Amino acid sequence: MAQQTRVAVVTGVNRGIGLAILRSLASGYAGPQPLVVYASTRAGTLPEDIAAQCQPHVQIIPVQLSLRDPSSIDALASRVARDQASAGGRGEGVVDVLINNAGVYYYREFIPTSERHDTLETNYHGTLRMCLAFLPLLRNPGGRIVNLSSQTGRLRWFAPWLRPRFLDPDLTLDKLDALVREYDAAAARPGDEVKAGWPPMAYAVSKAAVNAFTRILARENPGLRINSCCPGWVATELGAQAGPPPKTPEEGARIPLHLAFGEIGETSGRYWANDSTNDTGIGKVQEP
Ligand SMILES: NC(=O)c1ccc[n+]([C@@H]2O[C@H](COP(=O)([O-])OP(=O)(O)OC[C@H]3O[C@@H](n4cnc5c(N)ncnc54)[C@H](OP(=O)(O)O)[C@@H]3O)[C@@H](O)[C@H]2O)c1
């Protein structure tokens, strides 16, 4: 009997950790079944000849996606559903893994409104839209989502009175959205957000929101494995803004790849990281 093909979607593969994830899947994916990877970039093209690196049972399909353009998110979900249905896709869902890797970081405090909004639109709204567009396509039970977050989004950087609002076990997407809008309104007058207990970087709030909707979606979809992670401090354009990072992109790809394809049991709705952002292990569940 033919082996069932596995289907993965990975965003932001033109550079950094996303490219390392793609290279690893192309040349190192050891699963028993064939693997198809929809590899998204804003241009819709790949930065190198990945096909030449692919093992015979791995196929990489370049696709266009901008997290700031909801129609491109919907178009990608429709494309994957259509392709896989015509390839004899399974009734219970056609996507095994979604890795939401793409993101932006303006590594400065009190950034201008346009950069704050780019951060919230891309990292929070865009990543959430990807989850919502792909949830109906995920194999259930068993499908997985991995959201790239950051230790910067841990609640230890938020005032004690804000933490329970993110951790509320009854938090909904609407309540989370209101919380992020509250931050955005406070940050409109630089410094007011810090007085109100928020961290000074929009990136931190966007990633705390990623961790929060990861918990909400995991609670609402018990058959799936939906987790967020910090890849560590990684030598990419994004990571190098904060100084010389200790980890290579390949090392930064380890945790997301483990959450996407490794043995994680029933773990869902959790934040994964190593104890230190320098560590190169596969991480473990940590306090968000
Ligand atoms: N590097 C680190 O130390 C570190 C630490 C913690 C967390 N992370 C997280 O890891 C993930 C990957 O980061 P990285 O270090 O690999 O960063 P990177 O090298 O700067 O790559 C970021 C990727 O995101 C894509 N992207 C940005 N905005 C997008 C949009 N609106 N629509 C579609 N794609 C978009 C970029 O595409 P373009 O080239 O078209 O801009 C690029 O492919 C991010 O979510 C980041 O927050 C990284």
The ligand as an ORCA input file, in Angstrom:
! r2SCAN-3c Opt
* xyz 0 1
  N      16.954     35.179     15.741
  C      16.665     35.146     17.032
  O      17.548     35.303     17.906
  C      15.248     34.919     17.490
  C      14.996     34.871     18.872
  C      13.708     34.663     19.313
  C      12.683     34.476     18.397
  N      12.937     34.539     17.054
  C      11.802     34.354     16.132
  O      12.142     33.430     15.128
  C      11.428     33.721     13.916
  C      12.409     33.770     12.747
  O      13.328     34.815     12.998
  P      14.735     34.948     12.273
  O      15.711     35.224     13.352
  O      14.956     33.845     11.338
  O      14.482     36.341     11.495
  P      14.910     36.875     10.072
  O      16.176     36.270      9.596
  O      14.817     38.361     10.194
  O      13.740     36.327      9.130
  C      12.429     36.768      9.316
  C      11.559     36.106      8.277
  O      10.207     36.581      8.458
  C       9.731     37.041      7.202
  N       8.728     38.076      7.355
  C       8.824     39.224      8.052
  N       7.702     39.940      7.911
  C       6.879     39.208      7.104
  C       5.573     39.420      6.580
  N       4.859     40.532      6.847
  N       5.037     38.473      5.789
  C       5.725     37.345      5.497
  N       6.970     37.094      5.956
  C       7.534     38.026      6.748
  C      10.982     37.569      6.503
  O      10.736     37.748      5.129
  P      11.423     38.978      4.331
  O      12.846     38.572      4.046
  O      10.577     39.106      3.102
  O      11.358     40.182      5.227
  C      11.960     36.461      6.843
  O      11.749     35.353      6.015
  C      10.725     35.058     14.165
  O       9.359     34.813     14.472
  C      11.439     35.620     15.372
  O      10.627     36.501     16.134
  C      14.186     34.742     16.575
*
